[in-house]
C-alpha cells in the first residue's frame, strides 16, 4: 500500500508540473505578431506587394522564405514548376526535372556494324540501350550506303524523350589496309570492320562494340564501368567463348592460337582505343612489336586458311600473344544460347541475372530458343511511351510460360532478374527525383 501511495503521489506531482508548464507557455502564444519582415503562416500569408509581378516574382527570395511548408509544394500554380502530382506523373520520368547533360568527354560511345539484313536487329539493340540507360551516349553506326537513309529515318521517328539521350553518326564501311572486298567477306558481311575502329575513331578514347544481335537488359553505363577495372596493361575486354573448356569449340577444333583455355567471344567488346593506338603488339611474324593497324593485314594473310570465325579468330590470335592486354569479364555480360541450351553453365547469370543478351545462331528469328526470341520481340514491339511493367515485363512473364519445354526456358529468373531490377530503379528514380520524396502517396 505504501508503494502504491508513493507511485500515485509521483504521478500527481508530474501532472501538476506538466500543467504548470503549459500554463506558462500559453501567454507566449498570445504575444504580438512577428515583425512584417518575417513571413506569416501559410494560412495567413499576405499578398505580394503591388510592385511585384505575379508568378515567379511573387515567390519568396532565397533565405527569406526558406521555411515553406510541404502542403504548399503540392498546390498547382500556373507559370511555375510546382505542377500537381498528377501532372508530373502523367508527364513520364523524362519530362520531369532533368540534370544538366554531361560534357561530351563523359559520354558513352557505342559502336555497331550492320550490313545486309541487320537493320531491324540493330535498331532493336539501340532501342534496348536507350530504354534502360540514363547516361548520354553517342552511337557510331557503320553500315552500307543503301541502309544509311533508313537508319536516319527510323531514329528520327523515336520520341524526343529518348532521342535526347543520344547522338548518332553513320559511317561507311571502310578498311584502311589490305583488300576491302576480302575484308568485307570475312566471316559475316562487314564484321571485320570492328578491327579498324581504333584507326577510324581517332578522337574517341574508349568504346563499347556490340554485334547487332545483342540486347541490353540493364543500363549500358553498368558495363561501361568495367573500363575502370582495367589495370595498366589491359586495353580490351571480352567474355570467354565457353564456360567449360573441354566442350568448347576452340579447344576441340581450332587450328590456330587462341586466348586462354577456351578462347574469347568478340560479340561484346570494351576497348580503350587510346591504349590500342599507342601499343606495340607481340606477334608471330617479326621479333619486334607491331602497331595495331600495321599488324592486321599481315596477321590475316598468315592465318586466313586456318580461321573459321573471321575477325573473332584474329582477335584470339592477337591476345594469345598479348594476354596481359586483355581483361576477361564474366559470362552474364555476353550471355548466349550455349550458356543454357545444354544446361545452365553461367554461374554469374544464375546469381545476378543476364546483363547483356547475345542471340547468336540466329535465335531471334527461329523457334529453336524461344526464350531468346521472346525477349527480342518484347523489346522490338514495346511502344516507347508505354509503362515498362505493364507492356513489357508482365507480357514477357506470360511468354516465358510457353518456353518451359526448353532448358533455357526452365530458368526464367535468369533472364528476368536484371530487367526487373532495372525497371524498379527507373521507377524509384522517377518517383524520388522527378516527383519528389515528399509527394509520394
Helices and strands as residue ranges (DSSP letters): H 2-29, G 42-44, G 55-58, H 70-74, H 85-91, G 93-95, G 104-106, E 108-114, H 119-132, E 137-143, H 145-156, H 160-163, E 166-171, H 180-184, G 191-196, H 197-200, E 206-210, E 214-216, H 220-224, G 225-229, E 236-240, G 245-247, H 249-253, E 264-272, H 273-278, H 292-303, H 311-321, G 323-325, E 326-328, G 331-333, G 337-339, H 347-352, E 356-358, H 370-381, H 388-388, I 389-393, H 394-400, G 401-403, G 408-410, H 412-429, I 430-436, G 437-439
